[in-house]
Amino acid sequence: MTQQFEHFKPVALNHASRLLNHGPTVLVASAHEGRRNIMAAAWSMPVEFTPPRIAVVIDKHTFSRELIAASGVFALCIPGAAAADLAYAVGTASGRESDKFARFGIEARTGEATGAPLIASGCVAWLECRLIPERHAEDAYDTCFAEVVAAAADERVFSEGHWSFREDNADLHTLHHLGAGVFARASTMIKAKALP
Ligand SMILES: Cc1cc2nc3c(=O)[nH]c(=O)nc-3n(C[C@H](O)[C@H](O)[C@H](O)COP(=O)(O)O)c2cc1C
């Protein structure tokens, strides 16, 4: 392996999260008592295997957080590359004043396990989640922990437990937010070989 440290330059700590930013951007969909909403989140990750649990950062000040705190459920919907504009749009407008589903023509159906909205428009997978109530979380943290209680994915790009990113399904590849509305599309797959 070549020594490449000479190419490394310090990264300001306020930009450090961007080094990890490019997990798939998700759309967080929520609903409570007739109100529904959708926002983008670049910061989400699995945190437990069994039962499957995830963490997602949902700013305390968002309308989404309000609906999720009230309903105790939400869905993480994973947009395909063709939905980059939509992901950015729902991440830069608040649903407090207007219904983003109507405004952006987003199609959804109701999740059977949680009642949270599942996004059809441009999404390639979804996870229905139940919020894990945490003492003081409302005041202290933007991070929410949740248990995944149902999930599904578009078999053209995810089957038998694996993503399959190919040229013929490029519009269905996941989106990875690099910051400031710029995304990368997952594209080349690299299969690791055993080192001698
Ligand atoms: C690509 C992208 C990624 C984002 N990631 C996050 C995130 O991980 N966590 C978060 O709280 N807000 C994130 N945001 C901002 C929210 O989506 C934004 O505050 C949204 O308008 C909240 O909507 P709401 O008030 O209707 O819930 C992101 C925005 C964009 C465009």
The ligand as a MOL file (V3000), in Angstrom:
LIG
                    3D

  0  0  0     0  0            999 V3000
M  V30 BEGIN CTAB
M  V30 COUNTS 31 33 0 0 0
M  V30 BEGIN ATOM
M  V30 1 C -29.7670 16.7940 1.8270 0
M  V30 2 C -30.2390 17.2390 3.1700 0
M  V30 3 C -29.9250 16.5200 4.3060 0
M  V30 4 C -30.3890 16.9130 5.5580 0
M  V30 5 N -30.0540 16.1760 6.6510 0
M  V30 6 C -30.5940 16.4750 7.8620 0
M  V30 7 C -30.3460 15.6490 9.0000 0
M  V30 8 O -29.6490 14.6310 8.9330 0
M  V30 9 N -30.9190 15.9990 10.1710 0
M  V30 10 C -31.7130 17.1120 10.3070 0
M  V30 11 O -32.2310 17.3750 11.3930 0
M  V30 12 N -31.9500 17.9250 9.2460 0
M  V30 13 C -31.4320 17.6160 8.0330 0
M  V30 14 N -31.7060 18.3980 6.9380 0
M  V30 15 C -32.5710 19.5670 7.1030 0
M  V30 16 C -34.0750 19.2200 7.1980 0
M  V30 17 O -34.4600 18.3410 6.1470 0
M  V30 18 C -34.8500 20.5450 7.1370 0
M  V30 19 O -34.6480 21.2210 8.3580 0
M  V30 20 C -36.3350 20.3900 6.8500 0
M  V30 21 O -36.7780 21.6030 6.2840 0
M  V30 22 C -37.1740 20.1050 8.0830 0
M  V30 23 O -38.5080 20.0530 7.6580 0
M  V30 24 P -39.7450 20.1020 8.6300 0
M  V30 25 O -39.6410 21.3190 9.5210 0
M  V30 26 O -40.9160 20.1850 7.6900 0
M  V30 27 O -39.7510 18.8490 9.4400 0
M  V30 28 C -31.2120 18.0610 5.6860 0
M  V30 29 C -31.5140 18.8170 4.5380 0
M  V30 30 C -31.0290 18.4210 3.3030 0
M  V30 31 C -31.3810 19.2330 2.0880 0
M  V30 END ATOM
M  V30 BEGIN BOND
M  V30 1 1 1 2
M  V30 2 1 2 3
M  V30 3 2 2 30
M  V30 4 2 3 4
M  V30 5 1 4 5
M  V30 6 1 4 28
M  V30 7 2 5 6
M  V30 8 1 6 7
M  V30 9 1 6 13
M  V30 10 2 7 8
M  V30 11 1 7 9
M  V30 12 1 9 10
M  V30 13 2 10 11
M  V30 14 1 10 12
M  V30 15 2 12 13
M  V30 16 1 13 14
M  V30 17 1 14 15
M  V30 18 1 14 28
M  V30 19 1 15 16
M  V30 20 1 16 17
M  V30 21 1 16 18
M  V30 22 1 18 19
M  V30 23 1 18 20
M  V30 24 1 20 21
M  V30 25 1 20 22
M  V30 26 1 22 23
M  V30 27 1 23 24
M  V30 28 2 24 25
M  V30 29 1 24 26
M  V30 30 1 24 27
M  V30 31 2 28 29
M  V30 32 1 29 30
M  V30 33 1 30 31
M  V30 END BOND
M  V30 END CTAB
M  END
